Amino acid sequence: MKLSDFDYNLPKELIAQHPLKERDAARLLVVNRLNRDLNQDIFSNILEYLRPGDLLVLNDTKVVKCRLFGRRKSGGKVEVFLLKQEKGPVFEALLRPGRLKEKEEIFFNEGALSAKIVGKNKISFSSSDLELIRKYAVIPLPPYIKRPACETDDLDYQTVYSKIEGAVASPTAGLHFTTGLLEKIKKNGVQVAFVTLHVGWGTFKPVKDEDIMCHRMEAEDFFISKDAEEKIIRTKNNGGRVIAVGTTACRVLESFAEGKASGSTEIFIYPGYKFRFTDALITNFHLPRTTLLMLVSAFGGMELMREAYKKAIDEKYRFYSYGDAMFLT
């Protein structure tokens, strides 16, 4: 299967740069895989497509502030994207520019915090106080959002049910839910289960090989509670639908189907994959040539997804993290 099979042209003006004022006011494209219907609606009406006995599986990871902007002694700008805390003040990080030298110092907020390059993609801060480091960091908006992060993104780029810190990107399909909408869903006989997958930098990692089988996924940590396990199994046994909210929740479900309830997953889902626990999928519209689009194409079928994306473009849907949604039933 070729990487070029997952390419499409998207007008830049359709890439959402800001969230909507109301989360559940996003447009919703409902895709029926059986009769191949494409129906347009608004996300606040998602309840009309859910049934008593269904189970919504939500990823409760929380995005951490991990992007810092500093300066070299020379005054040159430096961007630091923290990936993982290794020990004390030492972090694995992405650094820009790439020509930074080992032992070079970087200064943040006029020297209130400093750090030193201690190896390739490694940085050591002057303080091991994580709260202090986060104080000078910002929410890591995706690279296709061409503006600086602002204070409102601290809430807008988190789901209303985000709980466990550890992600560097938001599980964006969940951004459309409000607390009120979730309460209505529960009152209508639809259950909710929370799982955790900490979205890593690999979600933005480009697929470089034309033969997608050569691609290797970055490992991401995940966890399923006993309560969530029981709800998933019970729903399947009772004939209800297990509905993944986002590709991250889907990857957790399919990792669970392989017998794993916690640890790390490198599961790579592309067309030809046989889904075992995911019966329906709520997702945003994804970048071309990405593993996210491959997963959605595996679930919905490549031809139907081409039709759905063409429909979304023709109807000027908003794309990517702060964009509109799709419900694949």
N, C-alpha and C positions, 0 to 999 in steps of 0.2 A: 504494500500500500504506500502511495507516494504522499509526501508532504504537500505537494502542489494541489492534491485533491481537497485540501482544507483551506484553500485560499479564496478570498472574495474582496471586492472593492467596496470601501466604505467612505462616503464623503466625510471629511474631517468635521464638518459642522454638526454631525450627528453624534459625536463623542461628547457625552455629558460632562461639563466642567464643574457643575454645581448640583447639589441634590435639590429635589423639589421641596417646597415649603412643607407639604404634608407627605409623609412617607408612603401612605397607602393610596396616594393619588396617581401613582405611576400607571402607565398603560400596561395591559396584560394581553399577551397573545396566547390563546388557548389552542393547543395542538393535539388533536385526537389522532393517535397512531393507527387506530383501527379503520376509521372511515376517511382519514386524511383531511379532515376539516380544519380550517384555520379561522378561528373566531376571535374578534377583538372585544376587549372589555377593559375595565379598570380594576386595579389590584384589590381595592376595598370590597369588590364583589367575589373574591376568591372563595368565600364560603359557599357560593352557589355550585361550585364544582367539587366540593368535599362531601363525603357521606358519613353518617354515623357509623362508627366502627373503624374508620380510617385512623392512621397514626401519622402525625407530622413529626419528622425527625429533624431537630434543629441543632446547629453547631454553636455552642455557647462560649467559644474562644473569645478572648478580648485582645484587641490590637494594642500593643505597647508603643509608647513614644520612643522611637529608635533612630530617628534621623537628626543629626546635629550639623550645624554649620559653624566652622571656625576659621582661624587664620594661621598661617605660618609666621615665623619671625620676620620674614620678608614682607609680610602683609598680604600675600597671596591667599585667595579663598580656598577652603578645604571643605569637602562634604564627607561625613562619616555616617555610614549606615550600619548600625549594630545588628549582628546576626545572632550571636550566642555568647552568653557570659561563661567564660571558662573557669577562672578561679580568681576570686577577689576582684581587683580592678581590671583584670585582663579580659578582653572581648575579642571574639572573631568578628571582623567587620569588612565591609566594602569601603574602599577609600578612593576618593577623587581629589586631585588628579592622581594617576597611577605612578607618577614619578617620585612620589614621596620616598624618602630614604629612611633606613633603619636608624633609630635613635633621634630622629627629628621630632621636635616638639610642635604641638598644635595648641592654640589657645582659644577658649570659648568665653563669650560674654565678657570681653575686655579683661581676660585673665582670671575671672572668678573660678574657672575650672580649666585645667590643662591636661594634656595627654602626650604620650610618647609612642612612636612607632617601635614595636619590639619584635617584628618579624613580618613575613608576608601575610597580609590580611589579618594582622594582629595589632591591637592597640592597648596600652595600659594607661588608665586615668590616674590623676593625682589623688583621687579619693575613691574608695571602694563603696561609698554611700550611693546605692542605686537610686534612691529618691533624688539626690542632688544631680546625678547624671540625667535623669529623666526631666528634671526641672528645666534644663537647657535644650531638651530635645523636642521635636515636633512629631505629630502623627505622620506616618510615611505614606502619603498619597501615591497612587500608581504613577508611573512615568508618563502615561498618556493624558494625565490631568495637568495641563500646562499653566499652572499657577501655584504660588506658595500656599502651603497649608495655613489655615487661620484657626482662631479659637473655636469657631462653630464646628469645624471638622472633628474636634475632640469628641463631640457627641454624634454628629451626623455620620461619621465613618465607623460607628459602633452599632451593632444590633441592640435593640432595647433589652435583650436578654443576655447580653455579653456578661461573662462572669469570671472566667479563668484566664489570667494574663498569659500571653505567650506567642501571639500571632504578630507577623509583620505586615499582614494584609487582611482585610476584612472578608468574611464569608458573605459576599455582597447580596446574594439572593435573599438573605434574611433582613436586609435593610428596609424592605417594604412593609414589614410587620410592625404594628403598633401594639402597645399593651392592651388597648381596648379591643382591637381586632382579634388578638389571641384569646381574650376572655370570651368573646362571642363564639369563636371556633370551638372552645371547650364546652360551652353551654349547649352547643348543637350536637354533642355526642362524639366529637373528634378528639382523640387523645393526643397528647404532646409528650415527646421524649427528647431529652437533651443528651447529646454526645459531644465530645471535645476533639477537635483536630486543630493543632496550631499551624496555621497557614505559614509556610516558609517562603523565603526569597525564590525558591525554585518555581513558584507559581508564575513568575515573570520570566523564567529561563526560556530562551528561545529554543525551538527544535531546529537543529542545524542539518541533520542528515535527511536527505531526500527519501531514503528508506526509513520510515518511522520506527520500524522494528529495532533500529540501532540506538534509539533514544533510551536514556536511562533516567528515571524519575529521581528527584531528590527525596530523601527520607523525611517524613513528617511525623511528629509524635501525636498519638491519639489515645483516647480512653473512652470506654463505654461502661457506665455504672451498671450494677446488678438490676436496678429498677428499669433502666433503658433496655437491657438485654431481655428481661421478662416481657416488657411491653411489645418488643419487636417479635419475639417468638409467639406470644399470645395472639397478636394481630394476624400473623401469617396462618396460624392454626385455625383461627376463626373466620378466615376468608376475607378479612379487611385488607385495605391497601396500605402498604408502607410507603410514605411519600417523603422523599429526600428533599430537604430545603437546601439546595445548592450542591455543587459538585463535590464539595468537601464532605458533606453529610453522606453523599452517595458513596464516596470512596471509603468512608468509615463502615458503612453498611456492607459493602462488598468485601472489605477486609475481615469483617465479622463473619461473613459467610465462609471465609477460608479458615475459620477457627480461631481468629485472633480478637481479643477484646481490649487489648492495650498494647503499648509498645510503640513501635514505629512502623509505618507502612510506605512502601514504594510502589504500590499497585498502579499499573498503567492500563487504563481502559480505553480501548479504541474499537472501531467497527469489527464485528465478529465476536466480541465478548458476550457471554451469556450471563445476564443479570439474574441473581438469585434472590436477593432481598429487596431490591428497589423496584417498586411497582409503578411509581409516578415520580416526576421530578419538576421542582420549581427552580428556575435558573434565570440568570441575566443573559444578555447577548455578549458573546465572547470575541476576543481578538482572533483574527485569521491565523492559521498555521500554528495553533497552540494545542497543548494537551487537553485544555478545557473544552475546546471546540470538538476535539476528537471524542471525548467522553460523551458529549451531548449527541454527536453524530452516531455513536454506538447505540445510544438509547433510543433515539428517534428515527434512525435510518438516514443515510447520507442524502438521498434524493429528497426526502421530506424536509430535512433541515435546510437544504438549499432553497426550497420553496419558502420555508418559514422566514429565513433571513432575507430573501428577496422581498417578501411581503413587508417585513419590518422596515427595510430600507425605503421601499416605495412609499410607505405610509409615514415615513420620517419618525420612526421610533427613536428614542434616546438610547445610546449604546454604552456598554461597559459598566464600571462600578456604580456610578450614580445614575445609571440609565434605567430603562424599563425592564419588564419581566416576561417570562414565558412559562407556561404550565404545560408540561408534556404528560398527557394521560394515557 
